[in-house]
Amino acid sequence: MKLITAIVQDKDTNKLSNAFVKANVRATRLSTSGGFLRSGNTTFMIAIEKDRVQEVLDIIKSISQTRKQFMVPPMNLDAGIEGAAYPIEVQVGGATVFTQDIESFHQF
């Protein structure tokens, strides 16, 4: 057994959940936040047989797409008006995925 932990942007959560249901993959969803933009994320925890790991990774990769977004960097208040921050374009989305061995798995 393997444990897959996948952190995806909230925008991809429902579509990914539906894909997991369709593929008969059981996943636990946790609401999380953080990252560069401090935006909402969802963390999926999936216990899966070793031979299905690539299938799950392919589902995550196909749905969790990167996108570009504008953000305003934090302003330095000491810099005055000349230190005003302007929007910059950053790449967001995609998925951060960890795969770990499970020593023991119980379902009650």
N, C-alpha and C positions, 0 to 999 in steps of 0.2 A: 504494500500500500504506500501511497505517496500523499503528502499534504501540499496542495497548491494554494498559495496565498496571492491573490491578484488585487491590486489597487487600481481602480479605474475612475475616471471623471464621472460625476453624477449624470451628465448628459447621456452617457452610454449604458447606464445601469439597467433600465427597463428592457432595452433591446437585448442586452447580454443575459439577463434573467430569463427572458423568453426563449432564447437560444439554448440555454442550459436545460430548461424544461423539455423542449423539443428533443434534445439529445439524451434525455434521461440521466442528466448529471445533477446530483443533489449538491446544493451550495447554501452556505450560511452567509447572509448579508449583514455587514456592519457599517453603520454610517461613520465616516471618518472625515477629518479635515487636515489641511496642512499643505506643504509644498510651497513653491515659490510664490504663487498667487494667493495662498491661504484660502483656496476654494474648496467647495464640498467634493468629497470623494466617497466612494463605496469600496469597502474591502470585502472580497469574497473569499471564504475559506471552503476548500473542496477536498474531501478525502476520496481518493480514486485509486483504482487498480493500476499497477505500473503500465500495463499494456494500453491504457486509455489516456495516459498523460499527454501524448502528442495531440490526440483528438481535442482535448480540452484547451491546450495551448493554441491550436489552430482556430478554435471558436473565439477565444479571447482576442487573438490577433486580427481576425477578420472584422470584429465589431468595434474594438477600441481604437478608433482612428485618431491620429493627431490632427490638430487644426490650429490656425493662427488667430490670435486675439490681441487686442490693444490693451495696454495697462499703463497706468501712470505710476512711475517709481515714487517711493516715499520722498517727500520734500525735506530738504535740510533747512530748518528754520533759522539757523545762524547765517545762512548765505544771503538772505534778503531776496529782493525781486530778481536779481541776476541769477540766482540759484534756482529759479522756478523749474519745476519738472515738466517735461513734455511727454506725451504718450509715446510708447515704444511698442513695436510689434514683437510678440513672443510666441513660441510654439507651445501648445498645451495639449493635453489629452494623451492618448496612447494608454499603455498599461505598464505597471511595474509588477513583475511576477516572480515569486520565490517558490521553489520546489524543494521539499524536504522529505526524507524517509520517515515513515511512521513505524515506530518500534512495536506499538500495540494499538489496536483499534477495537472499540466496544460500542455497540449500539443497543441501548436498553429501551 
